[in-house]
Amino acid sequence: MTTDAGYRHGNTVRKNVSRRPPRVPAPGVPLRQRQNAPEFTAGIGRASRLWASLPRELAKAFRPHADAMTAEILREIQLAVPEYARPLEGPFGHTIVRSIQQAVRHCMDNLGNPAAPQEAWKGVFRHLGKVEFSEGRTLDQLQTAYRVGGRVAWRYVATVSQSLGLSTDFLCVGAEAIFAYVDEISALSLQGYAAAQKRAAGTRARQRRQLLELILADPPASPKAIARLAATAGWRLPDRVVAVALEPRADQHHREPPSLDSEVLMDLEGPQPCLLAAPELVAAGSLETALAGWRAAIGPEVKLGDAAVSLRWARRTVDLVRRGVIDAPPLVRATDHLATLWLLSDEFLVKELIQRCLAPLSGLTDKQRTRLGQTLLAWLQSSGTAPDMADRLGVHPQTVRYRMRQLEELFGERLNDPESRSDLEIALRAQALLG
């Protein structure tokens, strides 16, 4: 059609002789169900182009109806959406009323005017999406309001058009423009909602990293400071926690961020990644899949104020696993290796103990030291009979008796002193662990 079909520019608008019913989408059908409806992110500007294709004098004809149309749209939206039925006071009410006014005004301004400004109304509806996020709602209510507003606007435009004697062609273009506009403002609000959601997620993530730092500080921060930041970050303070030390595995080059409960505090970006949560949230079974690609150790369960202690032993466990001292799967519990952790809690001191206690073996070859060391440990850990020790070592009892005579010559009375025997056993076990 041409833009002046059915119109006489500068004069009263005449009714087109065509009596065909308007070819428009059925009001009330959700956007996604309308045939060939664009996605919310598509078609920005299409409604304005449709309005601009109509004669400019129509703006003068419709502008006197703008306030009444705005009031009717607002009334119908409040009836259809309970969340918007409250008194329109304060920032919320101002935003809703301003948005409807802006929508009506924008359509009027675009009638026959392809040069009409576009940015102001876009900002309004992006902001409305942000408001919905800040109010803690999904976009469902807002999308419903847009559909209701579109139906009311179409109904109002159709009524006014009939009173002005406008053509069916105009009704077709007007209906198409109205529902294209609903799609466009929906897309803009979705953009605003997503931007607010992303910003909030970033802020929440920063707050939770700060909270994790406070809890793991040595000495720990005050309980009041931790409680305040926990409330801000939306984290429920548990009475007891466990820390999980993480380390990237060398054989895994692609690691997705673990999918964990929202109550698990995480730091995956720092030089020593870790997790912290209530014990029930980091059960080994639930972590194995989530931490694929990571070497991980679950620390002991402790009070919240001792979280740094749990993390210290978790990190020590990861270190010993990486070095091969502890032979364990990628996910291990520190409490399964308490004796080893205690024995190697200070490697400098334990090496001094090894050097002092096992000095009598220093003049032997490596092979001799290994054999006599294994025999001595079996002696200290058994009843001391040659057959028992032979079973432990997998050798002949006569071989054991020969080695025992060697050990008696090297260690003498220390083999009969309980304290010396205890030191010898610790030294031999630590030496075996350290390889």
C-alpha positions as CSV (number, residue, x, y, z in Angstrom):
1,M,0.0,0.0,0.0
2,T,1.1,3.6,-0.2
3,T,1.2,5.8,2.8
4,D,-1.5,8.1,1.5
5,A,-4.0,5.3,0.6
6,G,-7.3,6.2,2.0
7,Y,-6.2,9.6,3.2
8,R,-6.3,13.2,1.8
9,H,-3.3,15.1,3.2
10,G,-4.2,18.4,4.8
11,N,-7.9,17.6,4.9
12,T,-10.2,15.4,7.0
13,V,-9.3,11.8,6.8
14,R,-11.7,9.8,4.7
15,K,-12.8,6.2,5.2
16,N,-11.5,3.7,2.8
17,V,-14.1,1.9,0.8
18,S,-12.6,-1.5,1.6
19,R,-14.6,-3.5,4.1
20,R,-12.1,-6.3,4.7
21,P,-11.5,-7.2,8.4
22,P,-8.1,-6.1,9.7
23,R,-5.4,-8.7,9.2
24,V,-3.9,-8.4,12.7
25,P,-2.7,-10.8,15.4
26,A,-5.3,-11.9,17.8
27,P,-5.1,-9.7,21.0
28,G,-4.5,-11.7,24.1
29,V,-2.3,-14.3,22.4
30,P,1.2,-14.4,24.1
31,L,4.0,-13.0,22.0
32,R,5.8,-16.3,21.6
33,Q,2.6,-17.9,20.2
34,R,1.9,-15.4,17.5
35,Q,2.8,-16.6,14.1
36,N,6.2,-15.4,12.9
37,A,6.7,-13.3,16.1
38,P,10.3,-12.2,16.4
39,E,12.5,-13.1,19.3
40,F,12.6,-10.4,22.1
41,T,16.1,-9.4,21.0
42,A,15.2,-8.9,17.4
43,G,13.4,-6.2,15.5
44,I,14.3,-3.1,17.5
45,G,13.1,-0.1,15.5
46,R,10.5,-1.9,13.4
47,A,7.5,-0.4,15.2
48,S,8.9,3.1,14.8
49,R,9.4,2.5,11.1
50,L,5.7,1.3,10.8
51,W,4.5,4.4,12.7
52,A,6.6,6.7,10.5
53,S,5.1,5.2,7.4
54,L,1.7,6.8,8.3
55,P,0.7,10.4,7.5
56,R,2.0,13.0,10.0
57,E,-1.4,14.6,10.5
58,L,-2.6,11.5,12.4
59,A,-0.4,12.6,15.3
60,K,-2.6,15.7,15.7
61,A,-5.7,13.5,15.6
62,F,-4.6,11.0,18.2
63,R,-2.6,13.2,20.6
64,P,-5.8,14.6,22.4
65,H,-6.5,10.9,23.4
66,A,-3.0,10.2,24.9
67,D,-3.9,10.9,28.5
68,A,-7.1,8.9,28.4
69,M,-5.3,6.0,26.7
70,T,-2.6,6.1,29.3
71,A,-5.1,6.0,32.1
72,E,-7.0,3.1,30.5
73,I,-3.8,1.1,30.0
74,L,-2.7,1.6,33.6
75,R,-6.1,0.6,34.9
76,E,-6.2,-2.6,32.9
77,I,-2.6,-3.6,33.9
78,Q,-3.4,-3.2,37.5
79,L,-6.5,-5.4,37.1
80,A,-4.5,-8.1,35.3
81,V,-1.3,-8.1,37.3
82,P,-1.7,-8.2,41.1
83,E,1.9,-7.2,41.8
84,Y,1.1,-3.8,40.1
85,A,-2.2,-3.3,41.9
86,R,-0.7,-1.6,44.9
87,P,-1.0,2.2,45.2
88,L,1.3,3.8,42.7
89,E,3.4,5.8,45.1
90,G,7.1,6.4,45.5
91,P,9.8,5.3,43.0
92,F,7.9,2.1,41.9
93,G,4.7,4.0,41.1
94,H,6.6,6.8,39.3
95,T,8.4,4.2,37.2
96,I,5.3,2.4,36.1
97,V,3.3,5.5,35.3
98,R,6.3,7.1,33.5
99,S,6.8,4.0,31.4
100,I,3.2,3.9,30.2
101,Q,3.3,7.6,29.4
102,Q,6.6,7.2,27.6
103,A,5.2,4.3,25.5
104,V,2.2,6.3,24.4
105,R,4.2,9.5,23.8
106,H,6.8,7.6,21.7
107,C,4.2,6.1,19.4
108,M,2.6,9.5,18.9
109,D,5.9,11.2,18.2
110,N,6.8,8.6,15.6
111,L,3.6,9.0,13.6
112,G,4.8,10.2,10.2
113,N,8.1,11.2,11.7
114,P,11.1,8.9,10.9
115,A,13.5,11.3,12.6
116,A,11.9,11.1,16.0
117,P,14.4,10.5,18.8
118,Q,14.7,6.9,19.9
119,E,17.1,6.7,22.9
120,A,14.9,8.1,25.7
121,W,12.2,5.5,25.5
122,K,14.8,2.7,25.2
123,G,16.4,3.8,28.4
124,V,13.0,3.9,30.2
125,F,12.2,0.2,29.4
126,R,15.7,-1.0,30.1
127,H,15.4,0.7,33.5
128,L,12.1,-1.0,34.0
129,G,13.8,-4.4,33.6
130,K,16.3,-3.4,36.2
131,V,13.5,-2.3,38.6
132,E,11.9,-5.8,38.2
133,F,15.1,-7.5,39.2
134,S,15.7,-5.2,42.2
135,E,12.1,-5.9,43.3
136,G,13.0,-9.6,43.3
137,R,10.5,-10.6,40.6
138,T,10.9,-12.5,37.3
139,L,10.0,-10.8,34.0
140,D,6.7,-12.7,33.9
141,Q,4.6,-10.0,35.4
142,L,6.2,-7.3,33.2
143,Q,5.6,-9.3,30.1
144,T,2.0,-9.8,31.1
145,A,1.7,-6.0,31.6
146,Y,3.1,-5.4,28.2
147,R,0.7,-7.8,26.5
148,V,-2.2,-6.2,28.4
149,G,-1.0,-2.8,27.5
150,G,-0.8,-3.8,23.8
151,R,-4.3,-5.1,23.8
152,V,-5.7,-2.0,25.4
153,A,-3.8,0.3,23.1
154,W,-5.0,-1.7,20.1
155,R,-8.6,-1.5,21.3
156,Y,-8.4,2.2,22.0
157,V,-6.7,2.9,18.6
158,A,-9.4,0.9,16.8
159,T,-12.2,2.8,18.6
160,V,-10.7,6.2,17.8
161,S,-10.0,5.2,14.2
162,Q,-13.6,4.2,13.7
163,S,-14.7,7.6,15.1
164,L,-12.3,9.4,12.7
165,G,-13.3,7.2,9.8
166,L,-9.8,5.8,9.2
167,S,-9.2,3.1,6.7
168,T,-8.8,-0.6,7.2
169,D,-5.3,-0.3,5.8
170,F,-4.4,2.1,8.7
171,L,-5.8,-0.4,11.2
172,C,-3.6,-3.1,9.8
173,V,-0.5,-1.0,10.0
174,G,-1.5,0.3,13.4
175,A,-2.0,-3.2,14.9
176,E,1.3,-4.5,13.4
177,A,3.1,-1.5,14.9
178,I,1.5,-1.9,18.3
179,F,2.5,-5.5,18.7
180,A,5.9,-4.9,17.2
181,Y,6.3,-2.3,19.9
182,V,5.4,-4.8,22.6
183,D,8.1,-7.1,21.3
184,E,10.6,-4.2,21.3
185,I,10.0,-3.0,24.8
186,S,10.0,-6.6,26.0
187,A,13.5,-7.1,24.5
188,L,14.7,-3.8,26.1
189,S,13.4,-4.8,29.5
190,L,15.1,-8.2,29.1
191,Q,18.4,-6.4,28.4
192,G,18.0,-4.3,31.5
193,Y,17.0,-7.3,33.7
194,A,20.0,-9.3,32.4
195,A,22.4,-6.4,33.0
196,A,21.1,-5.9,36.6
197,Q,21.4,-9.7,37.2
198,K,24.9,-9.8,35.9
199,R,26.0,-6.8,38.0
200,A,24.3,-8.2,41.1
201,A,26.0,-11.6,40.6
202,G,29.4,-9.9,40.2
203,T,28.8,-7.8,43.4
204,R,27.6,-10.9,45.3
205,A,30.6,-12.9,44.1
206,R,33.0,-10.1,45.3
207,Q,31.2,-9.9,48.7
208,R,31.5,-13.7,49.2
209,R,35.2,-13.7,48.3
210,Q,35.7,-11.0,50.9
211,L,33.7,-13.0,53.4
212,L,35.9,-16.0,52.7
213,E,39.0,-14.0,53.3
214,L,37.6,-12.7,56.6
215,I,36.7,-16.2,57.8
216,L,40.1,-17.6,56.8
217,A,42.2,-14.8,58.1
218,D,44.8,-15.6,60.7
219,P,44.0,-14.4,63.2
220,P,40.3,-14.5,62.1
221,A,38.2,-11.4,61.9
222,S,35.8,-10.5,64.6
223,P,32.5,-12.5,64.7
224,K,30.6,-9.2,64.3
225,A,32.4,-8.3,61.1
226,I,31.9,-11.7,59.7
227,A,28.2,-11.7,60.6
228,R,27.7,-8.3,59.0
229,L,29.4,-9.2,55.7
230,A,27.6,-12.6,55.7
231,A,24.2,-10.8,55.9
232,T,25.2,-8.5,53.1
233,A,26.4,-11.4,50.9
234,G,23.3,-13.5,51.6
235,W,25.3,-16.3,53.3
236,R,23.9,-18.2,56.2
237,L,26.5,-18.6,58.9
238,P,26.9,-22.3,59.9
239,D,28.1,-23.3,63.3
240,R,30.6,-25.8,61.9
241,V,32.5,-25.8,58.6
242,V,34.9,-27.7,56.5
243,A,37.5,-26.2,54.2
244,V,38.4,-27.8,50.9
245,A,41.9,-27.2,49.4
246,L,42.0,-27.3,45.6
247,E,44.9,-27.6,43.1
248,P,44.6,-27.9,39.3
249,R,45.6,-31.4,38.1
250,A,48.5,-31.5,35.6
251,D,46.7,-34.1,33.5
252,Q,43.6,-32.0,33.2
253,H,43.8,-28.9,30.9
254,H,40.1,-28.0,30.7
255,R,38.3,-27.3,33.9
256,E,34.8,-26.0,34.1
257,P,33.9,-23.9,37.2
258,P,32.5,-26.5,39.7
259,S,28.7,-26.6,40.0
260,L,28.1,-26.4,43.7
261,D,25.5,-25.4,46.2
262,S,25.0,-21.6,46.4
263,E,25.9,-21.8,50.1
264,V,29.5,-23.0,49.3
265,L,32.0,-20.1,49.4
266,M,34.6,-20.3,46.7
267,D,37.8,-18.8,45.6
268,L,39.0,-20.3,42.3
269,E,41.0,-17.3,41.1
270,G,43.6,-16.9,43.9
271,P,47.0,-18.6,44.0
272,Q,45.6,-21.3,46.4
273,P,42.0,-22.1,45.4
274,C,39.7,-23.3,48.1
275,L,36.1,-23.9,49.2
276,L,34.3,-23.4,52.5
277,A,30.9,-24.6,53.6
278,A,28.8,-26.5,56.1
279,P,29.9,-30.2,56.4
280,E,26.8,-31.6,54.8
281,L,27.3,-29.5,51.6
282,V,30.8,-30.9,50.8
283,A,30.2,-34.6,51.2
284,A,32.8,-36.5,49.2
285,G,30.2,-38.1,47.0
286,S,28.7,-34.8,45.8
287,L,32.1,-33.2,45.2
288,E,33.7,-35.9,43.0
289,T,31.8,-34.9,39.8
290,A,31.7,-31.2,40.5
291,L,35.5,-31.0,41.0
292,A,36.5,-33.0,37.9
293,G,39.9,-31.6,36.8
294,W,41.0,-30.6,40.3
295,R,43.0,-32.3,43.0
296,A,41.1,-31.7,46.3
297,A,41.4,-32.4,50.0
298,I,38.6,-32.0,52.5
299,G,39.9,-30.6,55.8
300,P,38.7,-31.6,59.3
301,E,35.3,-30.4,60.5
302,V,35.8,-27.4,62.8
303,K,34.0,-24.4,64.4
304,L,33.5,-21.5,62.1
305,G,36.2,-19.6,64.0
306,D,38.7,-22.4,63.3
307,A,38.1,-22.5,59.5
308,A,41.8,-21.5,58.9
309,V,42.9,-24.6,60.8
310,S,40.7,-26.9,58.6
311,L,42.1,-25.2,55.5
312,R,45.7,-25.6,56.7
313,W,45.4,-29.3,57.1
314,A,43.5,-29.6,53.8
315,R,46.3,-27.8,52.0
316,R,48.9,-30.0,53.8
317,T,47.0,-33.1,52.6
318,V,47.0,-31.8,49.0
319,D,50.7,-31.2,49.2
320,L,51.4,-34.7,50.4
321,V,49.2,-36.2,47.7
322,R,50.9,-34.3,45.0
323,R,54.3,-35.4,46.2
324,G,53.2,-39.0,46.3
325,V,53.6,-39.3,50.1
326,I,49.9,-40.1,50.4
327,D,48.6,-42.4,47.7
328,A,45.0,-41.3,47.2
329,P,42.4,-40.5,44.5
330,P,42.0,-36.8,43.3
331,L,39.5,-36.2,46.2
332,V,40.7,-37.2,49.7
333,R,39.8,-36.5,53.3
334,A,42.5,-35.2,55.6
335,T,40.9,-37.2,58.5
336,D,41.7,-40.5,56.7
337,H,45.4,-39.7,57.0
338,L,45.7,-38.1,60.5
339,A,48.7,-40.2,61.5
340,T,50.7,-39.3,58.4
341,L,49.7,-35.6,58.8
342,W,50.8,-35.6,62.4
343,L,54.0,-37.5,61.7
344,L,55.0,-35.1,58.9
345,S,53.6,-32.0,60.5
346,D,57.2,-30.6,60.8
347,E,59.5,-32.2,58.2
348,F,62.5,-30.4,59.5
349,L,62.2,-31.9,63.0
350,V,61.3,-35.4,61.7
351,K,64.3,-35.4,59.4
352,E,66.5,-34.5,62.4
353,L,64.9,-37.4,64.3
354,I,65.6,-39.7,61.4
355,Q,69.2,-38.6,61.2
356,R,69.8,-39.0,65.0
357,C,67.9,-42.2,65.6
358,L,69.2,-44.1,62.4
359,A,72.7,-42.9,62.6
360,P,74.0,-46.5,63.3
361,L,72.9,-47.3,59.7
362,S,74.7,-44.5,58.0
363,G,77.9,-46.5,57.3
364,L,76.0,-49.1,55.2
365,T,75.1,-49.2,51.6
366,D,71.7,-48.0,50.4
367,K,70.6,-51.6,49.9
368,Q,71.8,-52.7,53.3
369,R,70.1,-49.7,55.0
370,T,66.8,-50.4,53.3
371,R,66.8,-54.1,54.3
372,L,67.9,-53.5,57.9
373,G,65.5,-50.6,58.3
374,Q,62.6,-52.8,57.1
375,T,63.6,-55.6,59.4
376,L,64.0,-53.2,62.4
377,L,60.5,-51.7,61.8
378,A,59.0,-55.2,61.6
379,W,60.8,-56.1,64.8
380,L,59.4,-53.0,66.6
381,Q,55.9,-53.6,65.4
382,S,55.7,-57.4,66.0
383,S,56.1,-59.8,68.9
384,G,59.8,-60.0,67.9
385,T,59.9,-63.6,66.9
386,A,61.7,-64.5,63.7
387,P,58.8,-66.4,62.1
388,D,56.4,-63.4,62.6
389,M,58.9,-61.0,61.1
390,A,59.6,-63.4,58.3
391,D,55.9,-63.5,57.4
392,R,55.8,-59.7,57.4
393,L,58.9,-59.3,55.2
394,G,58.4,-62.3,52.9
395,V,61.8,-63.8,53.7
396,H,63.2,-66.9,55.4
397,P,63.3,-66.9,59.2
398,Q,67.0,-67.6,59.1
399,T,67.5,-64.4,57.1
400,V,65.6,-62.5,59.8
401,R,67.8,-64.0,62.6
402,Y,70.9,-62.9,60.7
403,R,69.6,-59.3,60.3
404,M,68.5,-59.2,64.0
405,R,72.1,-60.0,65.1
406,Q,73.3,-57.2,62.9
407,L,70.8,-54.8,64.3
408,E,71.8,-55.8,67.9
409,E,75.4,-55.0,67.1
410,L,74.5,-51.6,65.6
411,F,71.9,-50.4,68.1
412,G,72.8,-52.3,71.3
413,E,70.8,-51.4,74.4
414,R,68.6,-49.0,72.6
415,L,66.6,-51.9,71.3
416,N,65.5,-52.7,74.9
417,D,64.7,-49.1,75.9
418,P,61.0,-48.3,75.4
419,E,61.6,-44.6,74.7
420,S,64.3,-45.4,72.2
421,R,62.2,-48.0,70.6
422,S,59.4,-45.4,70.2
423,D,61.7,-42.9,68.6
424,L,63.1,-45.6,66.3
425,E,59.6,-46.6,65.1
426,I,58.6,-42.9,64.4
427,A,61.9,-42.3,62.5
428,L,61.5,-45.5,60.4
429,R,57.8,-44.8,59.6
430,A,58.6,-41.2,58.6
431,Q,61.5,-42.3,56.5
432,A,59.3,-44.8,54.7
433,L,56.7,-42.0,54.0
434,L,59.3,-39.6,52.8
435,G,60.8,-42.2,50.5
